[in-house]
């Protein structure tokens, strides 16, 4: 398991992460918020469980189980790895399961793991991809396969700037809500991979989970104002239709698409409830009926941005 030198620092979702495991494009050396390292082979847990945080099981027995222990936190990804997080959440170590592909670990770290750490810190996290236009960001919210990455890619083709793909960290301030940028890549499913042709010269590569990652942003992390949330619904209609939701419907939409599924801890559920309530009351939330693709109309991103007033 070779990796980047431990001195390299990555900026993701407003965090500076020193990591032995490659997490994208490294920045300069310096101070960091989180240290990430391998521990070699899988080890058996030797600390008592205090509470189950989240649990999800997929067909075939895969999934995850996250618990708080007497030493910190253990995030178990069945068949892939165990991740041991220090009680202060300032460091974590990764133990790879026997026969597992180590290239799955960066995907988990940048997704489920960081989302879980933000939830444990009492912060808001959306299962969303986002793009910024004119200093304001729009987030595309939904479960896996809803089209979030596709839509944010189309917005970037229309001149917007990538904020994040798949995980959106949100924070309230005096002006409303701000969101942090994630990595510089968007991971597209095979049906949407032809959209890479809209970005000639941008690097792209296949990922271990069967997607195509394309580089859409070059500059370092930033925070930007979150101006709107859009929940996409695919339809056979040839035309885009956008509807602003009322506060109750908006709250329901926000609650139905958590980034970490299967949350069982009441404290984390209350935090998720509060984040969704404040967002539903504080910013516009839209339902967008999206013409079903592929193929995807390259003008759809510009039409979406115009429809919610971000042009």
C-alpha positions in Angstrom: 0.0 0.0 0.0 2.1 2.9 -1.3 0.7 6.4 -0.7 1.6 10.0 -0.8 4.3 11.2 1.6 2.9 12.0 5.1 4.1 15.6 4.7 1.5 16.3 1.9 -1.5 18.3 2.9 -4.9 18.1 1.1 -7.7 20.7 1.4 -11.2 19.2 1.4 -14.5 20.6 2.7 -12.7 23.4 4.7 -10.3 20.9 6.3 -6.5 20.6 5.9 -5.7 16.9 6.0 -2.2 15.4 6.3 -2.5 12.0 4.7 -0.5 8.9 3.8 -3.4 8.0 1.5 -3.7 10.1 -1.7 -6.8 12.3 -1.6 -6.6 14.3 -4.8 -4.3 17.2 -5.5 -2.0 18.1 -2.5 -1.4 21.7 -1.4 1.7 23.1 0.3 3.0 21.7 3.5 1.9 23.3 6.8 -0.6 23.1 9.6 -3.4 20.5 9.4 -6.7 19.7 11.1 -6.7 15.9 10.5 -4.0 13.2 10.2 -4.7 10.1 8.1 -2.5 7.0 8.0 -2.5 3.3 7.3 -2.0 0.8 10.1 -1.2 -2.1 7.8 -3.3 -5.3 8.2 -6.8 -5.5 9.7 -6.9 -5.6 13.4 -9.7 -6.9 15.7 -11.4 -4.2 17.7 -10.2 -4.2 21.3 -12.4 -1.4 22.8 -15.9 -1.6 24.2 -18.7 -0.1 22.2 -20.6 2.7 23.8 -23.2 3.5 21.1 -24.1 2.7 17.5 -24.0 5.8 15.4 -25.1 4.5 12.0 -25.6 1.2 10.2 -26.5 0.2 6.7 -26.5 -3.2 5.0 -26.6 -3.7 1.2 -27.4 -6.8 -0.8 -24.6 -9.4 -0.5 -23.8 -8.3 3.1 -21.8 -5.2 2.2 -22.4 -1.9 4.0 -21.1 -0.2 7.1 -21.4 0.0 10.9 -20.2 3.0 12.7 -19.8 3.0 16.5 -18.4 5.1 19.4 -16.0 3.2 21.5 -14.2 3.8 24.8 -11.2 5.0 22.7 -12.9 7.0 20.1 -14.8 5.9 17.0 -14.7 2.8 14.8 -16.1 3.1 11.3 -16.4 -0.4 9.8 -16.8 -0.8 6.0 -17.6 -4.5 5.5 -15.1 -6.2 3.1 -13.1 -3.0 2.7 -11.5 -1.6 5.8 -11.9 -0.5 9.5 -11.2 3.1 10.3 -10.3 4.0 13.9 -10.9 7.7 14.8 -9.3 9.3 17.8 -11.7 10.7 20.4 -10.8 14.3 19.5 -11.4 13.5 15.8 -7.9 14.9 15.0 -6.5 11.7 13.6 -7.6 8.4 12.1 -6.0 5.2 11.0 -7.1 2.8 8.3 -6.8 -1.0 8.5 -7.4 -2.6 5.1 -9.5 -5.9 5.0 -7.8 -8.9 3.6 -8.0 -9.0 -0.2 -9.7 -5.5 -0.4 -8.7 -3.0 -3.1 -6.9 -0.1 -1.4 -8.2 2.3 -4.1 -11.6 2.1 -2.5 -10.3 3.8 0.7 -9.8 7.3 -0.7 -13.4 7.2 -2.0 -14.7 6.3 1.4 -12.5 8.8 3.2 -13.6 11.7 1.0 -17.3 10.7 1.2 -18.9 8.7 4.1 -16.0 9.2 6.6 -15.6 13.0 6.3 -19.4 13.3 6.4 -19.5 11.3 9.6 -16.8 13.4 11.2 -18.8 16.6 10.4 -21.9 15.1 11.9 -20.1 14.2 15.0 -18.9 17.8 15.3 -22.5 19.0 15.1 -22.2 20.4 11.6 -24.6 20.3 8.7 -23.9 17.8 5.8 -26.0 17.4 2.7 -25.8 14.5 0.1 -25.3 17.1 -2.6 -23.1 18.3 -5.4 -22.7 22.0 -5.9 -21.6 24.7 -8.3 -21.0 28.4 -7.8 -22.0 31.2 -10.2 -21.4 34.9 -9.4 -20.3 34.1 -5.9 -23.4 32.1 -5.0 -23.8 28.3 -4.9 -26.6 26.0 -5.9 -26.6 22.5 -4.4 -28.1 19.5 -6.2 -29.5 17.2 -3.5 -30.5 13.5 -3.7 -29.7 9.9 -3.1 -27.0 8.0 -5.1 -28.0 7.9 -8.7 -30.2 11.0 -8.6 -28.1 12.9 -11.2 -26.3 15.3 -8.8 -22.9 14.9 -10.5 -24.4 15.1 -14.0 -26.2 18.4 -13.2 -23.2 20.0 -11.5 -21.1 19.1 -14.5 -23.6 20.7 -16.9 -23.6 23.8 -14.8 -19.8 23.9 -15.0 -20.0 23.6 -18.7 -22.2 26.7 -18.6 -19.5 28.7 -16.9 -20.1 27.9 -13.2 -17.3 26.7 -10.9 -17.3 23.4 -9.1 -17.8 23.6 -5.4 -18.1 19.9 -4.5 -19.3 16.5 -5.6 -21.4 14.2 -3.4 -20.7 15.8 0.0 -21.6 19.3 1.0 -20.6 20.8 4.3 -22.8 23.7 5.3 -22.4 26.3 8.0 -24.7 29.1 9.2 -23.4 32.6 9.4 -24.8 36.2 9.7 -25.7 36.2 6.0 -27.4 32.8 5.9 -25.5 29.7 5.0 -22.1 29.0 3.5 -20.8 25.8 2.0 -17.3 24.4 1.7 -15.6 23.2 -1.5 -14.6 19.5 -1.7 -12.3 17.9 -4.2 -11.5 19.1 -7.6 -13.1 16.2 -9.5 -16.6 15.1 -10.4 -17.2 11.3 -10.6 -19.6 10.6 -13.5 -21.5 7.3 -14.0 -21.0 5.6 -17.4 -24.3 7.1 -18.9 -23.0 10.7 -18.2 -19.3 10.1 -19.0 -19.7 11.6 -22.6 -20.0 15.0 -20.8 -16.3 15.0 -20.4 -16.1 16.0 -24.1 -17.4 19.4 -22.9 -14.1 19.9 -21.1 -11.4 19.3 -23.6 -7.9 19.1 -22.1 -9.2 18.4 -18.6 -7.7 15.3 -17.1 -9.9 12.3 -16.4 -9.5 8.8 -15.2 -11.6 5.7 -14.4 -12.2 5.0 -10.7 -12.4 1.7 -8.9 -16.2 2.0 -8.4 -16.8 2.1 -12.2 -17.1 5.9 -12.7 -15.1 8.4 -14.6 -13.5 11.3 -12.6 -12.9 14.5 -14.5 -11.0 17.5 -13.1 -13.3 20.6 -13.0 -11.6 22.9 -10.5 -8.0 24.0 -10.2 -7.9 26.5 -7.3 -7.8 25.7 -3.6 -10.7 25.2 -1.2 -13.1 28.0 -0.5 -16.4 28.8 1.3 -19.2 30.4 -0.7 -22.7 31.5 0.0 -25.3 28.8 -0.4 -28.1 30.4 -2.4 -30.4 27.5 -3.3 -31.0 23.8 -3.1 -32.4 21.8 -6.0 -33.8 18.3 -5.8 -33.8 16.8 -9.3 -36.6 14.5 -10.6 -36.0 12.7 -13.9 -38.9 12.8 -16.3 -39.7 11.9 -19.9 -40.8 15.4 -20.6 -38.5 17.3 -23.1 -38.7 20.5 -21.0 -37.2 21.6 -17.7 -39.7 22.5 -15.1 -38.7 24.2 -11.8 -41.0 24.6 -8.8 -40.1 26.3 -5.5 -41.2 24.3 -2.5 -42.8 25.6 0.7 -40.9 25.2 4.0 -42.6 21.9 5.0 -42.0 20.2 1.7 -38.5 21.6 1.6 -37.8 20.2 5.0 -39.1 16.8 3.9 -36.9 16.8 0.9 -33.8 17.7 2.9 -34.5 15.0 5.5 -35.0 12.3 2.9 -31.5 12.5 1.4 -28.9 12.2 4.3 -25.3 11.7 3.3 -24.9 9.0 5.9 -27.7 6.5 5.7 -29.0 4.5 8.6 -28.2 7.0 11.4 -29.3 5.4 14.7 -28.0 7.8 17.3 -30.6 10.3 18.6 -28.2 13.1 19.0 -27.1 12.9 15.3 -30.7 12.6 14.2 -31.6 15.8 16.1 -28.7 17.6 14.5 -29.7 16.5 11.1 -33.3 17.6 11.8 -32.2 21.0 12.9 -29.9 21.6 9.9 -32.8 20.6 7.6 -35.2 22.9 9.4 -33.0 25.9 9.3 -32.1 25.4 5.6 -35.8 24.9 4.7 -36.7 28.2 6.4 -33.6 30.1 5.3 -32.9 29.5 1.6 -35.0 28.6 -1.5 -35.4 24.9 -2.1 -36.6 23.8 -5.6 -38.0 20.7 -7.2 -36.7 20.4 -10.8 -38.2 18.0 -13.3 -35.2 17.1 -15.5 -35.5 15.8 -19.1 -34.3 12.2 -18.9 -30.9 11.4 -20.4 -28.7 10.3 -21.9 -28.1 12.1 -24.0 -28.0 15.2 -21.9 -28.6 18.6 -23.6 -25.5 20.7 -23.0 -27.7 23.8 -22.5 -29.5 22.3 -19.5 -27.0 23.7 -17.0 -27.4 27.2 -18.2 -31.2 26.8 -18.2 -31.1 25.5 -14.6 -29.0 28.4 -13.4 -31.2 30.9 -15.1 -34.4 29.2 -13.7 -33.2 29.7 -10.1 -31.8 33.2 -10.7 -28.1 32.4 -10.7 -26.9 33.9 -14.0 
